[in-house]
Amino acid sequence: MKKSVEEDVFIPLYPKSTVEDKSSLRSKFQERRFWSAVKLLSNVVLWDGIVQEDKVRDLGLSKLLNRYLLLNILNTPLGPDNIEKCNKVVACLPERWFQDLKGGSTLPELLNFSQHLLQ
């Protein structure tokens, strides 16, 4: 899994003006790569409970979400597309990770993502 996350994930960052045109080849390529990384996130998280939780969280949150997915989400204009991306990422996260948290707090690895959601 680690090798896949470190070597197979690539989401190019283009200027916002380039990706605002949803019909452009760059925009389509970036979107395909984003959704491929989301699928990988969901697959990595499936190993929770089988592989040590800290390893799954490191790969899924620290490496995939914070290194690749969040950059794309922050580069996506606010609106339905951004909301859909955030919803899909949230749907990947196991509820078990949040059971022992007190109200208003989150996992340290999710701090930047949480701040984006609050906006």
C-alpha atoms as one frame of an Amber mdcrd trajectory, in Angstrom:
protein
   0.000   0.000   0.000   2.794   2.376   0.926   4.498   1.867  -2.427   1.244
   2.489  -4.264   0.568   5.706  -2.353   4.108   6.997  -2.774   4.711   5.976
  -6.391   1.366   5.656  -8.170  -0.523   8.738  -7.030  -0.108  11.797  -9.206
  -2.527  14.683  -9.329  -1.201  17.586 -11.378  -1.823  21.101 -10.145  -2.825
  23.480 -12.885  -3.747  27.152 -12.520  -7.390  27.683 -11.560  -8.042  29.391
 -14.880  -7.009  26.193 -16.684  -9.232  23.815 -14.734 -12.287  26.072 -14.559
 -13.033  24.974 -18.130 -14.398  21.489 -17.365 -14.097  20.471 -21.014 -10.344
  21.077 -21.195  -8.071  18.052 -21.361  -6.090  19.257 -18.345  -9.211  19.572
 -16.236 -10.456  16.133 -17.244  -7.075  14.542 -16.543  -6.814  16.219 -13.143
 -10.332  15.054 -12.237  -9.600  11.450 -13.251  -6.430  11.440 -11.168  -8.283
  12.941  -8.177 -11.030  10.306  -8.258  -8.441   7.570  -8.673  -6.726   8.813
  -5.497 -10.080   8.907  -3.663 -10.638   5.273  -4.639  -7.182   4.427  -3.322
  -8.037   6.239  -0.071 -11.183   4.158   0.316  -9.185   0.977  -0.339  -6.452
   1.914   2.149  -9.035   2.663   4.835 -10.636  -0.757   4.295  -7.529  -2.202
   5.962  -8.422  -0.452   9.240  -8.758  -3.121  11.894  -6.515  -5.505   9.970
  -3.388  -3.362   9.725  -2.310  -1.148  12.638  -4.523   1.934  12.813  -1.584
   4.354  12.935  -0.221   2.894   9.674  -3.599   3.190   7.949  -4.075   6.755
   9.209  -0.566   7.721   8.116  -1.060   6.372   4.598  -4.660   7.467   4.187
  -4.693  10.817   5.934  -1.150  12.144   6.177   0.017  10.970   2.799  -3.034
  10.661   0.524  -5.449  13.226   1.903  -3.059  15.937   3.034  -0.427  15.521
   0.328  -2.622  15.021  -2.728  -6.373  15.236  -2.272  -6.557  18.349  -0.116
  -4.456  20.377  -2.561  -6.892  19.520  -5.317  -9.918  20.277  -3.135  -8.486
  23.660  -2.166  -7.842  24.408  -5.839 -11.436  23.539  -6.778 -13.769  26.566
  -6.793 -16.348  26.538  -3.992 -19.593  25.045  -5.186 -21.193  21.695  -5.995
 -17.979  20.080  -7.304 -16.071  21.001  -4.159 -18.884  19.738  -1.940 -19.020
  16.435  -3.841 -15.272  15.926  -3.422 -15.439  16.667   0.307 -18.422  14.338
   0.767 -16.619  11.474  -0.973 -13.531  11.939   1.197 -15.624  12.045   4.379
 -17.494   8.903   3.283 -14.161   7.030   3.196 -13.329   7.729   6.837 -14.233
   5.060   9.402 -16.640   6.263  12.100 -14.574   4.350  14.650 -11.788   6.914
  14.351 -14.102   9.601  15.728 -15.809   7.755  18.586 -13.456   8.871  21.357
 -13.196  12.498  20.252 -14.797  15.238  22.300 -17.245  17.625  20.654 -15.660
  20.202  18.379 -12.380  18.312  18.004 -10.964  16.243  15.184  -8.037  14.012
  14.375  -4.766  15.930  14.068  -4.337  14.692  10.494  -7.734  16.160   9.578
  -7.177  19.665  10.929  -6.606  21.346   7.542  -9.461  19.431   5.922 -11.762
  20.346   8.814 -10.860  24.017   8.450 -11.770  23.852   4.779 -15.112  22.254
   5.624 -15.861  25.021   8.126 -15.359  27.638   5.425
